[in-house]
Amino acid sequence: MTRGRSDERNDSVYPVLEHSDSIRLLRFSRRHGGAFHGELKAFRLNRTPPFYTASYVWGPPTTPEFMTFNSGSLPVLSSLAPFLRMIKLHDNFSDGQWWWFDSICINLEDSSERSAQVQMMGDIYRTAQRTCIWLGEEREEGKRGRDCLGAIQFLVQLANLRDALNTSAQLRKELRDEKFAGQWQAVGSLLGRPWWTRVWTLQEYILPREAKFYCGSSGISRSALKSAIYSIYLVTNGHDDDLFPRANFDAAWNRRRIRQWYTENGEMGVVAMIAYLGNHSATDTRDRVYSSLGLIGKRNRRLIGKPDYESSVEQVYAGLVERFWREYGCLDIICFTHLFNRDAKNIGCEERQGILPSWAPDWRAFVQSSPVPLMASQSSTQEMIGNCRPLATKKWTATYRATGKDLRNKAKVRFAKNLKEMWCDGVILDVVDGLGGLDGCDTRCTSSACNDGHPLVQSAQGKRLKALPEEILESLTCSLVLDRSDKYLGHAAPNHYMSDFLSLYRRAMGGEQVDLLFRVWYEQNKDLDIGGQTLSDIIMAVDTESKSPTRQKISSTGRPRIDSANTYVKAEDTFMERLHDVICKKSRRLMVTEQSYMGVAPCRAQQGDVVAILFGCSIPLVLRRVGSREAWEVVGEAYVHGYMNGQVEGSVRDGRREVRTFRLV
């Protein structure tokens, strides 16, 4: 539900809502000439007659049509009017049917009513007999390339073919034939409609006991669409752009994933869900938080609190961090500033006027959807942060906990009353000295701070390492995969990753075909000084000393593939696949500190930043000193090899590391 205002609303039309659980329902008809005439009536939610709800995109605030009532009139959104006309002609609907339309049944000019109704929306959609999801007319005037003629019919066919597609490679191949190009284009256009990327429509899709999609007068049930989306996944291998843009498929696939999680668990983690919807739109950006209320449990609802449209966006977003700390005694939520921050290119000039503190994620940033976007999203944190990985990968065996068991209790976190500053105790591990290059690596970086690219920044004063080349290379390969074997960050990296790295190096140096990312990344980073030696020197030393190198079987593409038709795409868990995830998808760059610690840093890290462990946070952070009074800004997450699992506890206990209070702004 995208919120808007209209100066033409007539408050006298609305029956009074006498109880906190009251809603208004609408019955309407079309009179001579096609005009809409309606009746609004208030009911307590547990005493309503059977009613339908609708899910639709509000669109621009143009209201060329009105619905008349005995006591006045209300505007009808131009995006809703075609749906109202359709249901009066469709056999699926009958006269006298009660409906709940948010844009008509809520008095949006009354902020207290709006807030109360927003809190009830989850229950409204659960109570409804059916939700009708309106994707628009099959042909939309003035929008070339958006025609969806025949899309619903083709989706119904794909749903019916699901079992056959599971077992027949020949059928999957046939459906990719040129003769089906028109149908695929129509489906791609349908999945590219704005409904799929609006924050409010997610709960409107997940919560109803029954839901049906309509494009024009053609319809398909939610369950059939789920089967159709899986069929598309089988035909397209889940990741190619040959039939229609992958981004359009991803939007539908992600909703399917979230509904599976919700059906299995009955709720979602609010932070994981907000982040997963980072590529969704909301006219009122506070709704990036409030739109999740219907999908989360009591504990997460306490994090959001009562929807308050009188508070600023900055207060809503920063307040979420404060409540997260008070609820969980954990600051992992601040890691999301790594992605959702003021430097995001898509945050407009007006939105930058009210700048958030660096420790509060700015959820207005457009971030490409990822089930596990950060180390803080690790699979072991499902209760607090959580992620949207496939249900088949729920088990985990590894966790990051840089603070160890005891330091979390010594965080001494406090917030300024105006939520502009935050204090937390912690330690500085070291200073960032050298940074690897990322230019040409096709990262997902969208930060304006990186407009000049990501060139190699040579180490200026790194401490010479006494470690053997093999030990340095092991630290490097672990860092490049975040010491995890899978993109869901649930299991430790296997020992053979260093051999995988060496095999890629040998093949590249020998002129054999290897993944382009490895070639580009190596050229960018081969001269990086690591403890007094260049990366290329270290690799050559290890390669020379290896008496019996084992050539590992490496995927030349580094991408997921389907090994059998009746299974989900499964990551290969090779070193190359992990490198794609960390370098390209997570935009991390190699990092060397002044004491020659190895790790990876955010792409927008700079030489001279510090790597710190805040006692309230499971993940080390890159911080930047600002201002004349010592203050710090959060830059993002850091992986520091050898300091991800409580190793700092001993040096704090015996006084080798100084505990300080960080003032974060």
C-alpha positions in Angstrom: 0.0 0.0 0.0 1.7 3.2 -1.2 0.5 6.1 0.8 -0.6 9.4 -0.7 -2.7 12.5 -0.1 -5.6 14.1 -1.9 -7.2 17.5 -1.3 -10.4 16.2 -2.7 -11.2 13.7 0.0 -14.5 14.2 1.9 -14.2 13.2 5.5 -18.0 13.2 6.0 -18.2 10.1 3.8 -16.4 8.0 6.4 -18.5 6.2 9.1 -16.9 6.5 12.5 -14.7 3.7 13.6 -15.9 3.2 17.2 -13.6 0.4 18.2 -9.8 -0.1 18.0 -10.4 -3.2 15.9 -13.0 -1.6 13.5 -12.5 -1.3 9.8 -14.7 0.0 6.9 -15.9 -2.2 4.1 -17.2 -1.1 0.7 -20.0 -2.2 -1.5 -20.3 -0.5 -4.9 -22.1 -0.5 -8.2 -21.9 1.1 -11.5 -24.7 3.4 -12.5 -25.8 4.7 -15.9 -22.9 6.1 -17.7 -20.4 4.0 -15.8 -20.1 6.1 -12.7 -19.3 4.4 -9.4 -21.6 4.6 -6.5 -20.6 3.1 -3.1 -21.6 2.4 0.5 -19.1 2.4 3.3 -20.0 0.6 6.5 -17.9 0.1 9.7 -17.5 -3.4 11.2 -15.4 -4.9 14.0 -12.8 -7.1 12.3 -14.0 -10.3 14.1 -17.6 -9.6 13.0 -17.3 -8.7 9.3 -19.4 -10.3 6.6 -17.3 -12.2 4.0 -15.2 -9.7 2.1 -12.4 -9.5 -0.5 -9.3 -7.4 -0.4 -7.3 -6.0 -3.3 -3.6 -5.6 -3.8 -2.5 -3.1 -6.4 -0.1 -0.3 -7.1 -1.4 3.2 -6.3 0.6 4.9 -9.1 0.8 8.6 -9.7 -1.7 10.8 -7.7 -4.0 11.4 -10.6 -7.7 10.9 -9.8 -9.8 11.5 -12.9 -12.7 9.4 -11.5 -14.8 9.5 -8.4 -17.1 7.3 -6.4 -20.2 8.9 -5.1 -21.8 8.1 -1.7 -25.0 9.4 -0.1 -23.0 11.9 1.9 -20.4 13.0 -0.7 -17.7 11.5 -2.9 -14.2 10.1 -2.9 -11.6 10.0 -5.6 -10.7 6.7 -7.2 -7.1 6.1 -8.2 -6.5 5.9 -11.9 -4.7 2.6 -11.2 -7.7 1.1 -9.3 -10.6 2.2 -11.6 -9.9 -0.4 -14.3 -10.0 -3.1 -11.7 -13.3 -1.9 -10.3 -14.7 -1.9 -13.9 -13.4 -5.4 -14.5 -14.9 -7.0 -11.4 -18.3 -5.7 -12.3 -18.1 -7.6 -15.5 -16.3 -10.7 -14.4 -18.1 -14.0 -13.6 -15.8 -14.5 -10.5 -17.5 -11.7 -8.6 -21.1 -11.0 -7.7 -23.1 -7.9 -6.9 -23.3 -7.0 -3.3 -19.8 -8.3 -2.5 -18.0 -6.4 0.3 -14.5 -5.1 -0.4 -11.7 -3.5 1.5 -9.6 -1.1 -0.6 -7.0 0.8 1.4 -7.2 3.9 -0.7 -11.0 4.2 -0.2 -11.7 2.6 3.2 -9.0 4.4 5.2 -9.2 8.1 5.9 -5.6 8.9 5.0 -5.9 12.5 6.1 -6.3 11.3 9.7 -2.8 10.3 10.8 -3.9 8.5 13.9 -6.4 6.4 12.0 -3.8 5.7 9.3 -1.4 4.5 12.0 -4.0 2.3 13.6 -5.2 0.8 10.3 -1.6 0.1 9.2 -1.1 -2.0 12.4 -4.2 -4.0 11.5 -3.4 -4.6 7.9 -1.9 -8.0 8.5 -5.1 -9.2 10.3 -7.3 -7.6 7.6 -5.6 -9.7 4.8 -5.6 -12.8 7.0 -9.3 -12.4 7.6 -10.4 -11.7 4.0 -12.0 -14.5 2.1 -9.7 -13.8 -0.9 -7.2 -11.2 -2.0 -7.3 -10.2 -5.7 -4.0 -9.0 -6.9 -4.3 -6.5 -9.8 -1.3 -6.4 -12.1 -3.0 -4.0 -14.5 -4.6 -4.3 -17.9 -3.1 -6.5 -20.6 -2.2 -3.5 -22.7 -1.3 -0.2 -21.0 -1.6 2.9 -23.1 1.6 4.8 -23.6 3.9 2.1 -22.1 5.7 0.4 -25.0 7.2 -3.0 -24.1 4.7 -3.5 -21.3 2.1 -5.5 -23.2 1.2 -8.7 -21.4 -1.2 -10.3 -23.9 -1.4 -14.0 -23.3 0.9 -13.9 -20.3 -1.6 -15.4 -17.8 -2.6 -18.2 -20.2 1.1 -19.1 -20.8 1.8 -19.1 -17.0 -1.2 -21.5 -16.5 0.4 -23.8 -19.1 3.8 -23.6 -17.4 2.2 -24.4 -14.1 0.6 -27.6 -15.6 4.0 -28.6 -17.1 5.9 -28.4 -13.9 6.2 -32.2 -13.3 7.1 -32.8 -16.9 9.8 -30.1 -16.9 11.3 -31.7 -13.8 12.1 -34.8 -15.7 12.4 -33.8 -19.4 15.5 -31.9 -20.6 14.0 -32.1 -24.1 10.8 -30.3 -23.0 12.9 -27.6 -21.3 14.9 -27.1 -24.5 11.7 -27.0 -26.7 10.2 -24.2 -24.5 13.3 -22.1 -25.3 12.5 -22.3 -29.0 12.1 -19.0 -30.9 8.4 -19.8 -31.6 7.7 -19.1 -27.9 9.5 -15.7 -27.9 6.2 -13.8 -27.8 4.9 -15.6 -24.8 8.1 -15.2 -22.9 8.2 -11.5 -23.7 4.6 -11.2 -22.4 5.5 -13.1 -19.2 8.6 -11.0 -18.7 6.6 -7.8 -19.1 4.0 -9.1 -16.5 6.8 -9.9 -14.0 8.3 -6.5 -14.6 5.1 -4.6 -13.6 5.6 -2.3 -10.6 3.5 -4.4 -8.3 6.3 -6.9 -7.8 8.7 -4.3 -6.3 6.4 -2.4 -4.0 7.0 -2.9 -0.3 3.3 -3.0 0.8 2.3 -5.7 -1.8 4.6 -8.3 -0.2 2.4 -8.9 2.9 -0.7 -8.6 0.6 0.7 -11.5 -1.4 1.8 -13.7 1.5 -0.9 -13.4 4.2 -4.2 -14.1 2.5 -5.5 -17.7 2.9 -6.5 -17.4 -0.8 -5.1 -15.1 -3.5 -5.6 -14.8 -7.2 -3.7 -12.7 -9.8 -5.5 -10.8 -12.5 -4.2 -9.1 -15.6 -7.1 -7.7 -17.4 -9.9 -10.3 -17.1 -7.4 -13.3 -17.1 -6.6 -14.8 -13.7 -4.2 -17.4 -12.1 -4.2 -18.6 -8.6 -1.3 -18.0 -6.3 -0.5 -21.7 -6.0 -0.6 -22.1 -9.8 1.7 -19.1 -10.2 4.1 -20.6 -7.7 4.3 -23.7 -9.9 4.7 -21.6 -13.0 7.6 -19.6 -11.5 9.4 -22.8 -10.6 8.8 -24.0 -14.2 10.4 -20.8 -15.4 13.3 -21.5 -13.1 13.8 -24.9 -14.6 13.6 -23.6 -18.2 16.0 -20.7 -17.6 18.5 -22.5 -15.4 17.5 -19.9 -12.8 19.9 -17.2 -13.9 20.0 -16.5 -17.7 18.6 -13.4 -19.4 17.9 -15.1 -22.7 14.1 -15.3 -22.5 13.4 -12.1 -20.5 15.4 -9.9 -18.0 16.5 -11.9 -15.0 15.6 -9.0 -12.7 12.0 -9.5 -13.5 12.2 -13.2 -12.7 14.1 -12.5 -9.4 11.3 -10.3 -8.1 8.8 -13.1 -8.4 11.2 -15.7 -7.2 12.1 -13.7 -4.1 8.5 -13.4 -3.1 8.1 -17.1 -3.6 11.1 -17.6 -1.3 9.8 -15.3 1.4 6.4 -17.0 1.4 8.1 -20.4 1.9 9.9 -19.0 4.9 6.8 -17.5 6.3 4.7 -20.6 5.8 7.4 -22.7 7.5 8.1 -20.4 10.4 5.0 -18.2 10.8 7.1 -15.0 10.8 10.2 -13.3 9.3 13.1 -11.4 10.8 12.3 -7.7 10.2 15.9 -6.6 9.5 16.5 -9.5 7.0 13.3 -8.7 5.2 13.8 -5.0 5.0 17.3 -5.7 3.5 15.9 -8.3 1.1 13.5 -5.8 -0.2 16.2 -3.2 -0.8 15.3 -3.0 -4.5 11.6 -2.3 -3.7 9.8 1.1 -3.8 7.8 3.0 -1.3 6.4 6.5 -1.8 6.6 7.1 1.9 10.0 5.8 2.9 8.9 5.2 6.5 6.9 2.4 5.0 10.1 0.4 4.3 9.9 -0.4 8.0 6.1 -0.3 8.7 5.1 -2.4 5.7 6.6 -5.5 7.3 4.4 -5.4 10.4 2.0 -8.1 9.2 4.8 -10.6 8.6 6.7 -10.5 11.8 6.2 -11.8 15.4 5.7 -10.0 18.6 9.4 -9.5 19.4 10.1 -7.9 16.0 6.9 -5.8 16.3 8.4 -4.3 19.4 11.4 -3.2 17.3 9.2 -1.3 14.9 6.8 0.0 17.5 3.6 1.8 16.7 3.6 3.3 13.2 4.2 7.0 13.7 3.8 9.2 10.6 4.5 12.3 12.6 8.1 11.2 13.1 10.8 11.9 10.5 12.4 9.2 8.4 15.6 9.8 10.4 13.8 9.2 13.7 12.1 6.0 12.4 15.4 4.5 11.1 17.6 5.5 14.0 14.9 4.4 16.5 14.9 1.0 15.0 18.6 0.6 15.8 18.1 1.7 19.4 15.1 -0.7 19.9 17.1 -3.5 18.3 19.8 -3.0 20.9 17.4 -2.9 23.8 15.6 -6.0 22.6 18.5 -8.2 21.7 21.6 -6.6 23.4 23.3 -6.7 20.0 24.4 -4.1 17.5 24.7 -6.3 14.4 22.0 -4.1 12.8 24.5 -1.3 12.3 26.5 -3.6 9.9 23.7 -2.9 7.3 25.1 0.7 6.9 27.7 -1.2 4.8 25.1 -1.2 2.1 22.3 1.2 3.2 24.2 4.4 3.7 24.2 8.1 2.8 26.7 7.5 -0.1 24.2 5.4 -2.1 23.9 7.0 -5.5 20.1 6.6 -5.7 19.3 8.7 -2.5 18.0 12.0 -3.8 19.1 15.5 -2.9 16.0 16.2 -0.9 16.4 12.9 1.1 20.0 13.9 1.9 18.7 17.0 3.7 18.0 14.9 6.8 21.2 13.0 7.1 21.1 9.9 9.3 24.0 9.1 11.7 26.5 6.7 10.0 25.5 3.9 12.4 21.8 3.9 11.3 21.1 2.0 8.1 19.5 4.3 5.5 16.8 2.0 4.1 16.1 4.5 1.3 19.1 3.2 -0.6 18.4 1.0 -3.5 20.3 -2.3 -3.0 20.0 -5.3 -5.2 18.3 -8.2 -3.5 20.4 -10.8 -1.9 19.4 -13.6 0.6 22.6 -13.1 2.6 24.0 -9.7 1.8 26.4 -9.3 4.8 28.4 -11.3 7.3 25.9 -10.0 9.9 23.3 -11.9 7.9 25.0 -15.2 8.7 22.8 -18.2 9.0 23.5 -18.6 12.8 21.7 -15.3 13.5 18.2 -16.3 12.4 16.6 -15.2 15.6 18.0 -11.7 15.6 19.0 -10.7 12.1 18.1 -13.7 9.9 18.3 -14.1 6.2 16.3 -15.4 3.3 18.3 -18.5 2.3 16.5 -21.6 0.9 14.7 -23.7 3.5 16.9 -26.7 2.4 20.0 -24.8 3.8 18.6 -24.0 7.2 21.3 -26.0 9.0 24.6 -24.2 9.9 27.9 -25.2 11.6 29.9 -22.0 11.7 29.3 -18.5 13.1 31.2 -15.2 13.3 31.5 -13.9 16.9 34.4 -11.5 17.0 33.5 -10.4 20.6 33.6 -14.0 21.9 31.3 -15.0 24.8 31.9 -12.3 27.4 32.7 -8.9 25.8 29.1 -8.4 24.6 28.3 -7.8 28.2 30.8 -5.0 28.4 29.6 -2.9 25.5 28.1 -0.1 27.6 26.0 1.1 24.7 24.0 4.3 25.0 22.2 6.6 22.6 21.8 10.4 22.6 18.2 11.5 23.2 18.0 13.0 19.7 19.4 9.7 18.2 22.2 11.6 16.5 25.0 9.9 18.5 25.7 6.5 20.0 28.5 5.3 22.3 29.9 1.8 22.6 33.1 0.4 24.2 35.5 -1.6 22.1 39.1 -1.9 20.8 41.0 -0.9 17.8 42.6 -3.9 16.1 44.7 -1.9 13.6 44.9 0.7 10.9 44.0 0.0 7.3 47.2 0.3 5.2 46.9 -1.4 1.9 43.8 -2.0 -0.2 43.3 -4.3 -3.2 41.9 -3.1 -6.5 38.5 -4.0 -7.8 38.4 -2.1 -11.1 37.0 -4.3 -13.9 35.6 -6.8 -11.4 31.9 -6.0 -12.2 31.0 -5.4 -8.5 27.6 -4.3 -7.3 29.0 -1.2 -5.7 26.5 1.7 -5.9 28.4 4.2 -3.7 29.0 7.7 -4.8 32.2 7.5 -2.6 33.6 5.1 -5.2 33.0 7.3 -8.3 36.7 7.3 -9.0 36.8 3.5 -9.0 38.6 1.0 -6.8 42.3 1.2 -7.7 45.0 -0.6 -5.7 46.2 1.4 -2.7 49.7 0.3 -1.9 50.6 -0.4 1.7 52.6 2.5 3.1 54.2 1.2 6.3 53.2 -2.5 6.6 55.1 -4.6 9.1 57.3 -7.2 7.6 55.8 -10.6 8.2 57.9 -13.6 9.5 55.2 -16.0 8.4 55.9 -18.6 5.7 54.4 -17.9 2.3 52.0 -20.8 2.7 50.6 -19.3 5.9 50.2 -15.9 4.2 48.5 -17.4 1.2 46.2 -19.4 3.5 45.2 -16.2 5.3 44.6 -14.6 1.9 42.4 -17.3 0.5 40.4 -17.6 3.7 39.8 -13.8 3.6 38.7 -13.9 0.0 35.9 -16.3 0.8 35.1 -14.9 4.3 36.2 -18.3 5.6 33.0 -19.8 4.4 32.2 -22.6 1.9 28.8 -21.3 1.0 27.1 -18.1 0.0 24.7 -18.5 2.9 27.7 -18.3 5.3 26.7 -21.4 7.2 29.8 -23.6 7.0 33.5 -23.1 7.4 35.7 -23.0 4.3 37.4 -26.3 3.4 41.1 -26.8 3.5 41.4 -27.3 -0.3 40.6 -23.6 -1.2 44.3 -22.7 -1.3 44.9 -25.5 -3.8 41.9 -24.2 -5.8 43.5 -20.8 -5.8 46.9 -22.1 -6.9 45.3 -24.2 -9.6 43.6 -21.1 -11.0 46.9 -19.2 -10.9 48.8 -22.0 -12.8 46.1 -22.2 -15.4 46.0 -18.5 -15.9 49.8 -18.2 -16.1 49.9 -21.1 -18.5 47.4 -19.5 -20.9 44.6 -21.8 -20.1 41.0 -20.7 -19.9 40.0 -19.6 -16.4 37.1 -17.5 -15.1 37.6 -13.9 -16.3 37.0 -12.5 -12.8 40.1 -14.4 -11.5 42.3 -12.9 -14.3 41.1 -9.4 -13.8 41.3 -9.6 -10.0 44.8 -11.0 -10.1 46.0 -8.3 -12.4 44.6 -5.7 -10.1 46.2 -7.1 -7.0 49.4 -8.9 -7.9 51.6 -6.0 -6.8 49.9 -5.4 -3.5 52.5 -5.4 -0.7 51.7 -7.9 2.0 54.2 -8.0 4.9 57.1 -6.9 2.7 56.4 -9.1 -0.3 54.1 -8.7 -3.2 51.1 -11.0 -3.7 52.7 -12.4 -6.9 56.0 -13.1 -5.0 54.1 -15.0 -2.3 52.1 -17.1 -4.8 55.3 -17.9 -6.8 57.1 -18.9 -3.6 54.3 -21.3 -2.6 53.9 -22.6 -6.1 57.6 -23.4 -6.4 57.8 -25.1 -3.0 54.8 -27.3 -3.8 56.3 -30.6 -4.7 53.1 -32.4 -5.7 50.5 -29.8 -6.7 47.1 -31.2 -7.1 45.1 -29.7 -9.9 41.6 -29.1 -8.6 38.6 -29.4 -10.9 37.4 -25.8 -11.1 34.2 -24.6 -12.8 35.2 -22.3 -15.7 32.2 -20.1 -15.1 32.0 -20.0 -11.3 28.2 -19.9 -11.6 25.5 -22.2 -10.2 24.3 -25.0 -12.5 21.6 -27.6 -12.4 22.9 -31.1 -12.0 19.5 -32.7 -12.1 16.3 -31.3 -13.2 14.3 -32.1 -10.1 16.5 -30.2 -7.6 17.2 -26.6 -6.8 20.2 -24.8 -8.2 23.0 -25.7 -5.8 26.1 -23.7 -5.3 29.2 -25.6 -6.2 31.1 -24.4 -3.2 34.3 -24.0 -5.1 36.8 -21.3 -4.4 35.7 -19.5 -7.7 32.1 -19.5 -6.7 32.9 -18.0 -3.4 35.2 -15.4 -5.0 32.3 -14.3 -7.2 30.1 -13.9 -4.1 32.6 -11.9 -2.1 34.2 -9.7 -4.8 31.3 -9.2 -7.2 28.1 -9.5 -5.2 29.5 -8.2 -1.9 32.0 -5.7 -3.4 34.8 -6.5 -0.9 38.4 -5.6 -1.4 41.5 -7.2 -0.1 42.9 -5.4 3.0 46.3 -5.3 4.7 46.7 -3.4 8.0 49.8 -1.7 9.4 50.5 -4.8 11.5 50.0 -6.9 8.3 46.7 -8.5 9.4 45.0 -9.9 6.3 41.3 -9.4 5.5 38.7 -7.8 3.3 37.1 -4.4 3.7 34.2 -2.5 2.2 34.8 -1.1 -1.2 34.6 2.5 0.1 37.2 1.9 2.8 40.3 4.2 2.8 43.9 4.0 3.8 44.0 5.3 7.4 40.6 4.0 8.5 40.7 1.8 11.5 39.5 -1.8 12.0 37.7 -2.0 15.4 35.7 -4.6 17.4 32.8 -2.9 19.1 31.7 -5.1 22.0 28.1 -4.9 21.0 28.7 -6.2 17.5 29.6 -9.7 16.2 31.5 -8.5 13.2 34.6 -6.2 13.1 33.9 -2.8 11.6 35.9 -0.3 9.5 35.5 3.1 11.2 36.7 6.6 10.1 37.7 9.3 12.5 35.9 12.6 11.9 35.7 16.1 13.5 37.9 17.9 16.0 36.3 16.1 18.9 37.1 12.4 18.5 34.2 10.9 16.7 33.8 7.9 14.4 31.7 7.1 11.4 30.8 3.5 10.4 32.1 2.6 7.0 31.1 -1.1 7.0 32.0 -4.7 7.9 35.5 -6.0 7.9 36.7 -9.6 7.8 40.0 -9.8 9.7 41.6 -13.3 9.5 42.3 -14.6 13.0 40.0 -12.2 14.7 36.5 -13.5 13.8 35.8 -15.8 16.7 36.7 -14.2 20.0 40.5 -14.2 19.7 40.5 -10.6 21.0 39.2 -11.6 24.4 42.6 -12.7 25.7 44.4 -9.5 24.7 41.6 -7.4 26.4 41.7 -9.5 29.5 45.5 -9.2 30.0 45.6 -5.5 29.0 47.5 -5.8 25.8 44.6 -4.0 24.0 43.2 -0.8 25.3 39.4 -0.6 25.7 38.0 2.7 24.6 34.6 4.3 24.2 33.7 5.1 20.6 31.5 8.0 20.0 29.7 7.1 16.7 28.0 9.9 14.7 
